Amino acid sequence: MEEQRAWWKECVVDDNGYDISDYKAVMDVFGAMEDFDRLLAEIHQKGMKLVMDLVVNHTSDEHAWFVESRRSPDNPYRDHYIWKDTT
């Protein structure tokens, strides 16, 4: 039995595909999360799988983790990023 797949590229909230600002929200152009949930249910009803292209090795400077990491050197999110003094 052959498995069918749908591939969804650049679906989460980002700026040009790589600097993701929210991993838990889809871009407005695709509707709301409820629309995504409905699409996923329909794909599964057809016996298909959804493959999502997702960049997880870096984030936007607007992402909550990055914003939080800048608050202090002791912040738990600080180690999520590589910091270098450029002065």
Steps between C-alpha positions, in 0.01 A plus 500: 500500500643836399480784750405847375643815655431873490802726551448836669796736486536822700176481693589634845524869586832621362670760284614352169496142621788476744465732799200348672328723752232251614526122458138456616323721246451484124548802275187714459492426128413137590225595745480420871617193691142369480533505120825305525336246732214456252744461208703242692185303588395498132846384391489217753143405391639444151766268643776750432781638715605864533871579473590843636823675410611663825822678595578440868868589530444875527224750578397856430619781722127543569456145632409485871808289581736756346322797658517327838867403451599866465359599839804394703811278488334274760183439300434127435444572128842666471666166416261446209716744301868570439598842626817681398630843596547688174656813646 
